[in-house]
Amino acid sequence: MAKLNHHFSKLSGNYLFPEIEKRVADYRQKTPHCKLMDLGIGDITQPLPASAVAALAGAALEMGKQGAFRGYGPSEGYSFLREAIASVEYAGLEIDPSEIFISDGAQSDIANFQELFDIDNRIAIPDPTYPVYLDSNVIAGRTRALLKTGRHGGVTYLPCTEENEFKPQVPTIPIDLIYLCSPNNPTGTAMDRKLLKQWVDYAKENNAILLLDGAYSAFITDPDAPQSIFEIEGAREVAVEFRTFSKSAGFTGLRCSYTVVPKGLKIYDFGSIHSLHALWNRRHATKFNGVAYPIQRAAAALFTPQGQKEVKALVSSYLERARLFRQGLANLGYTVYGGQDSPYLWCKTPPKVSSWNFFDYLLQSHQIVSIPGSGFGHAGEGFIRFSAFADSSALGEALQRLKSG
Ligand SMILES: *Cc1c(COP(=O)(O)O)cnc(C)c1O
């Protein structure tokens, strides 16, 4: 008899997006002619950089030519892309191209990486958080029952609140695997050098491993916030970094990302020392057959001088939208965080108004769609997230509506 993986039943049904859709649909039905301003979406709205499009088209044509066409590529990615990433993104950081694994998304790599670890590892995740860190561990059976609070037993939550400036603090207990996200989705805040150094030191002391989601690294403007954890001394021995072209270059629909697993990263188990790089290589080669050649060409084109210019312009345009929207909200008296090192604004709800009630108010009084902070976790209550990936006209119109009360 076939039996289910019963750990699936422990997943907290992610009701967040379906619930938002339901409330928006109900409102539309009552008010058919309303024009909604969608600031909830975390998806990009601007087209691909021209360099990427040209490379994608060129590679597609190559695929139709005898002699130029390519079949299976290396599962860890073509060296032209790994070398471009190492020399541009990790310039001066001693990351070797062989330590960079090309993949089809940070989402899948983050979800899959936990497979390298024993089921008994203790995990910590930020609260609020992007959902994949927890859910992949739930499915694997690394967590205990779902509690009434919506939290999971067997997980250490790292609260990111106004009091600690949304910066996950090093725990006083030993944890084995720690998920960090900087700049953070949803709070929009980046971790500074000092805090990352504390985490690296903690990991060394506890033989722990840091899994850093750097999906928004390209958005960092604060000189105190490192773009990569590998800028921190000792990180090569304790950290893995996940990055993606999704948000910085508009690749959400193309799918291309990479994971950096340094060769110095060791795991001590069964009385011996193992290389995580070798394990991930093995896992990747077994379960993945590589990203499409034209897409890797498109990604590599982002590292040409012209491609770099286009990516910078794209990122700056989103950051400028975030800045203007944040300024506008602050002028209206709202307390707003984030938006300086990320495209997300983390806006405090008015006193005693819950995340969902504020969501409803914005929808019904101003036809603005946001995301309730409580949907990202316990500590997100009392906030809502706005995305500056929205069209500038939608952001401007949303501000006008809020201004006119
Ligand atoms: C969008 C996002 C991802 C997913 O990236 P893909 O490469 O598109 O899978 C991962 N982490 C965070 C924090 C994100 O916001």
Boltz pocket constraint, residues with backbone or C-beta under 6 A from the ligand:
constraints:
  - pocket:
      binder: B
      contacts: [[A, 42], [A, 104], [A, 105], [A, 106], [A, 107], [A, 108], [A, 130], [A, 181], [A, 183], [A, 185], [A, 213], [A, 215], [A, 243], [A, 244], [A, 245], [A, 246], [A, 247], [A, 251], [A, 252], [A, 256], [A, 257]]
      max_distance: 6.0
